[in-house]
């Protein structure tokens, strides 16, 4: 079993990512509204206000973190291809990151 984690920095890709999940057979997950550490430092901590210029954006970033517990990690290569075909490229800086970690013990999962 794997925990698939997507930290999506560009909210405009959310529909494409969720559609790719469904197409790959991943139909259960959790979406968390999140914010990168750089945004907190640059906008909420005055001592780091100089970071705003380095971030290259005039507003805070609202990220989406998607968590999905999957039984069979063989869907991950298929998901990567579907995302690539949809134009969601995590290799491009600023888009986000997708990774998985092994899950040893689960209690309460119904999938």
C-alpha positions as CSV (number, residue, x, y, z in Angstrom):
1,X,0.0,0.0,0.0
2,X,1.2,3.5,-0.8
3,X,0.3,7.0,0.2
4,X,0.3,9.2,-2.9
5,X,0.9,12.8,-2.2
6,X,0.5,15.7,-4.6
7,X,1.4,19.2,-3.5
8,X,-0.1,21.3,-6.3
9,X,1.3,24.9,-6.4
10,X,-0.9,25.9,-9.3
11,X,-4.6,25.7,-8.5
12,X,-5.6,25.9,-12.2
13,X,-4.3,22.3,-12.6
14,X,-6.6,20.9,-9.9
15,X,-9.3,19.7,-12.2
16,X,-6.8,18.1,-14.6
17,X,-5.1,16.3,-11.6
18,X,-8.4,15.1,-10.2
19,X,-9.5,13.9,-13.6
20,X,-6.2,12.0,-14.1
21,X,-6.7,10.4,-10.7
22,X,-10.1,9.1,-11.7
23,X,-8.9,7.9,-15.1
24,X,-6.1,6.0,-13.4
25,X,-8.6,4.4,-11.0
26,X,-7.9,6.5,-7.9
27,X,-11.3,7.6,-6.7
28,X,-10.8,8.3,-3.1
29,X,-8.6,10.9,-1.5
30,X,-8.4,14.0,0.6
31,X,-7.7,17.6,-0.6
32,X,-6.2,19.9,1.9
33,X,-5.9,23.7,1.3
34,X,-2.2,24.4,2.1
35,X,0.3,27.2,1.8
36,X,4.0,27.0,1.1
37,X,6.5,28.0,3.7
38,X,7.9,30.8,1.4
39,X,4.4,32.4,1.4
40,X,4.2,32.4,5.2
41,X,7.7,33.8,5.5
42,X,7.3,36.5,2.9
43,X,3.8,37.7,3.8
44,X,3.1,36.9,7.4
45,X,6.5,37.5,9.0
46,X,7.7,41.1,8.5
47,X,11.4,40.2,9.1
48,X,11.3,38.1,5.9
49,X,9.4,40.6,3.7
50,X,12.3,40.8,1.3
51,X,11.4,37.3,0.1
52,X,8.4,38.7,-1.8
53,X,10.7,39.9,-4.5
54,X,12.4,36.5,-4.7
55,X,9.1,34.7,-5.0
56,X,8.3,36.6,-8.2
57,X,4.6,36.9,-7.4
58,X,2.6,39.7,-5.9
59,X,0.3,37.5,-3.9
60,X,0.4,34.5,-1.5
61,X,0.1,31.1,-3.1
62,X,-2.8,28.8,-2.1
63,X,-1.7,25.3,-2.7
64,X,-3.7,22.1,-2.8
65,X,-2.3,19.0,-1.1
66,X,-3.9,15.8,-2.3
67,X,-3.5,12.6,-0.3
68,X,-4.7,9.2,-1.7
69,X,-4.1,5.8,-0.1
70,X,-3.7,3.3,-2.9
71,X,-3.4,-0.5,-2.7
72,X,-1.5,-1.1,-5.9
73,X,1.4,1.3,-6.8
74,X,1.3,0.1,-10.4
75,X,-1.2,2.8,-11.1
76,X,1.4,5.5,-10.5
77,X,3.2,5.2,-13.9
78,X,-0.2,5.3,-15.6
79,X,-1.1,8.4,-13.6
80,X,2.1,10.1,-14.6
81,X,1.4,9.5,-18.2
82,X,-2.2,10.8,-18.0
83,X,-0.9,13.9,-16.2
84,X,1.8,14.4,-18.8
85,X,-0.8,14.1,-21.6
86,X,-3.0,16.6,-19.8
87,X,-0.1,19.1,-19.7
88,X,0.5,18.8,-16.0
89,X,4.3,18.7,-15.7
90,X,5.8,18.4,-12.3
91,X,9.2,18.7,-13.8
92,X,8.5,22.4,-14.4
93,X,9.5,24.6,-11.5
94,X,6.6,26.0,-9.6
95,X,4.0,23.5,-10.6
96,X,4.4,21.3,-7.5
97,X,5.5,17.8,-6.6
98,X,4.1,14.3,-6.7
99,X,5.5,11.4,-4.7
100,X,4.5,8.3,-2.8
101,X,5.6,6.7,0.4
102,X,5.0,3.1,1.5
103,X,2.3,2.6,4.2
104,X,3.0,-0.2,6.6
105,X,-0.1,-0.2,8.8
106,X,-3.6,1.1,8.2
107,X,-6.5,1.3,10.6
108,X,-9.9,2.5,9.5
109,X,-9.4,2.6,5.7
110,X,-12.5,1.3,3.8
111,X,-10.9,1.2,0.3
